């Protein structure tokens, strides 16, 4: 199992965060907000200027995954992180491409989101 979370690079880091009750939500000043967010939204009292931020999301190695760099720039950062985490799990479990490329092992990848 593997994962990356705001403030936690690994599953073990996540458990430490939870155990310690640390807050990892990043709160933004008006100057830090994306300029593409319309003023009427930014100034709405119900608008929360915060979100979870995953470190190094922009450090994707497109060549490693055989993806054109321009295409990688257009990809959703969550997709790039998903590829990195999937590869991490393969490494941790010993299912590396040179070993299994001709044996066609079964692999299942599950991604889930939960919104309220």
N, C-alpha and C positions, 0 to 999 in steps of 0.2 A: 504494500500500500504506500502511496506517496501523495503529496499535495503541497501546495503553496497557498498561503493565506496572508491577509494584511497583518504585518508584524510577526509573521512566523514563516520561516523558510522550509520547515519540515513538519511532519506529524508530531514529532516529539516537542518541537518548539510550540506548536499549537496547544498541546496539553499543558506545557509550562505556563503559557498565557492564561489559560482557563483556570488553572490551579491558583495562580497568583492574582487573578481578577484584574489583569491589566487591560486598559483601554487602548485599542489600536486604530480607532477611527481617526482619520485625518480631517481636521477642521480648517477651512480656507478663509482667508480674508477676501474682501472684495477685489483687491488687486491680483490675487492668485487665481481667481475664477477664470474659466475659459471665456475669451472675448466673444465667442459665438453665442453665449447664453444671453438672450434678450433681457434688457433692463427690467421689463415688467415682471419677468420671472425672478431675477436676482433680488428685486426689491419686495417681492411678495413675502409677507410675514410667515407664511407656511413653508417657504423654500428653505431647506436645510443645506447649508454650505459645507457639506461633509460627505466623505465616502471612504470606503476601505481601499487602500493602495497597496498593491503587491510590488515589492522592490524588484528592480532590474527587469521589468516587463519589456523594456525596449532593447534589451541585450540578446535578441534572438539570433542564432547562427543559421541563417538561411541556407548557406552552402552545405552545412552538415546534413540538413534535411533534404537537400536537392531541390530547394525552392528558389525560384528567381527572386533576387533581392527586391525588385520593384513590386512583385506580387506579395512578398512578405510584408512590405510596408503597407499594403492595402488590406492585409488580413486583420481581422479582429484580434487584438492582443490576447484575448482569452483563448483563441484557437492556437496561437503560438505557444502560450504557456501550457496548454493541454498537450501539445506534441512533446514539449520538453519533459513534462511529468510522465507521459506514457513511456518515453525512452528511459527515464530514470528507473521506472518499475522493471522494464526489460533488463536493464543492467543489474539491478539488485537481485533479480531472480535467476540470472544466468542465461536468459533467453536472448542471446545476442545474434544479430543477423548472420555473421559468417558461419556460425554453428548450425543454425536452423533454416537457412535460406532455401535448402532443397528438401527439407523434411516437412514443410508446410504444417507447423503446429497450430493447434486451435488457440486463439487468443480472444478474450472478450474485454472490451474497454467500455466502462460505464461512466457517464458524466451526468450529474444531476444538479438541478438548482431548485431552490425553495423560495418562493415569494409569498408574502401574506397579503 
